[in-house]
Amino acid sequence: MAKVSKSQQRLAQLEKEIKRRGVRLGYERLEYAGLRLKSGLCWFRGTYYLFVDRLKALPERLELLQNALDELDDLASQGRLDSPLMAEAQEVLESGQEEAPAPLGQPQEEPEPAPESTQPPTGTSGHEPA
């Protein structure tokens, strides 16, 4: 029987805690066709997901899981665990920026198109006699 290292035991504990909190944990290959995605915690349709690049070394995995748990603790302490996107929009407003991004699922306002000119273009075209 193979001996399990302390790091592997710690990883198993962190994974168990992540899952206990209702986070869906996935070890995936996060590089496709030259596109490299980042590991991290995501919020999608009311559920948290933690994606970890399966090619990462054990110390990096431990750090990612611990950081995700810390982030969940921060959100919970601020009462934002159930709606992190709205909280991010509020932070943007409080930081002094002019507009916050629209929350997911809500349409963003489109800028009004410039009025079209009713004057004919200047110059000659290939269809008019010279």
C-alpha atoms as one frame of an Amber mdcrd trajectory, in Angstrom:
protein
   0.000   0.000   0.000   1.391   3.420  -0.994   2.131   5.901   1.748   0.025
   9.059   1.585   1.969  12.273   2.171   0.800  15.055   4.466   0.236  17.263
   1.406  -2.023  14.647  -0.165  -3.946  14.301   3.100  -4.334  18.085   3.276
  -5.573  18.152  -0.323  -8.185  15.505   0.499  -9.335  17.575   3.513  -9.632
  20.736   1.424 -11.536  18.903  -1.320 -13.942  17.504   1.260 -14.531  20.977
   2.746 -15.062  22.520  -0.692 -17.677  19.880  -1.527 -19.306  20.204   1.913
 -19.949  23.874   1.123 -21.787  22.928  -2.045 -19.043  23.896  -4.486 -18.715
  21.660  -7.531 -15.055  20.755  -7.871 -13.537  19.797 -11.183 -10.009  18.941
 -12.176  -9.829  19.725 -15.877  -7.263  20.376 -18.515  -7.659  24.118 -18.963
  -5.693  24.511 -22.167  -7.406  24.028 -25.524  -6.243  25.022 -29.000  -3.700
  27.480 -27.629  -6.196  29.089 -25.220  -5.108  28.824 -21.596  -7.812  29.338
 -18.977  -7.157  30.151 -15.337  -8.056  27.934 -12.426 -10.428  29.465  -9.925
 -13.790  29.854  -8.287 -16.770  30.679 -10.518 -20.412  31.526  -9.868 -22.849
  30.247 -12.486 -26.641  30.076 -12.210 -26.679  29.999  -8.445 -23.914  27.432
  -8.010 -20.237  27.801  -7.242 -17.719  25.847  -9.289 -14.030  25.473  -8.631
 -12.023  24.558 -11.691  -8.470  23.394 -11.103  -6.038  22.710 -13.914  -5.252
  19.036 -13.489  -1.704  19.641 -14.714  -0.882  21.852 -11.710   1.529  20.573
  -9.090   0.264  19.536  -5.652   1.408  22.747  -3.858  -0.449  24.875  -6.432
  -3.598  22.778  -6.001  -3.424  23.208  -2.240  -3.076  26.970  -2.633  -6.007
  27.188  -5.082  -8.348  25.233  -2.831  -7.339  27.188   0.262  -7.787  30.510
  -1.598 -11.249  29.409  -2.758 -12.252  28.561   0.824 -10.922  31.934   2.000
 -12.901  33.700  -0.737 -16.071  31.840   0.276 -15.470  32.844   3.909 -15.046
  36.505   2.872 -18.243  36.442   0.828 -20.148  34.797   3.680 -18.878  37.328
   6.240 -20.089  40.156   3.994 -23.464  38.517   3.393 -22.724  38.185  -0.320
 -22.473  34.417  -0.651 -25.771  34.069  -2.527 -25.262  36.959  -4.972 -21.583
  37.696  -5.592 -22.196  39.345  -8.991 -24.453  42.041  -7.591 -21.891  42.698
  -4.888 -19.163  43.157  -7.517 -21.342  45.688  -9.337 -21.855  47.559  -6.055
 -18.083  47.624  -5.479 -17.560  49.162  -8.909 -20.092  51.887  -8.116 -18.492
  52.600  -4.761 -15.026  52.805  -6.331 -16.100  55.893  -8.272 -16.360  54.489
 -11.763 -19.191  55.891 -13.852 -21.040  52.685 -14.664 -21.208  49.204 -13.239
 -21.503  46.227 -15.553 -25.009  44.857 -15.907 -25.561  41.660 -13.930 -25.698
  38.469 -15.923 -29.068  37.799 -17.483 -29.945  41.489 -17.773 -29.543  43.234
 -21.118 -27.076  46.049 -21.362 -28.085  49.289 -23.022 -26.844  49.602 -26.564
 -25.355  52.946 -27.568 -27.552  54.907 -29.915 -26.352  54.733 -33.525 -25.136
  57.937 -35.129 -27.768  59.543 -37.360 -27.243  58.773 -41.010 -26.442  61.670
 -43.255 -29.045  62.512 -45.918 -26.507  64.289 -48.100 -25.076  62.384 -51.051
 -21.434  61.375 -50.715 -18.896  63.717 -52.220 -16.757  62.638 -55.131 -17.711
  60.524 -58.082 -18.608  56.902 -58.129 -17.962  54.411 -60.895 -21.670  54.449
 -61.883 -22.112  58.153 -62.688 -21.088  59.749 -65.960 -18.012  61.934 -65.804
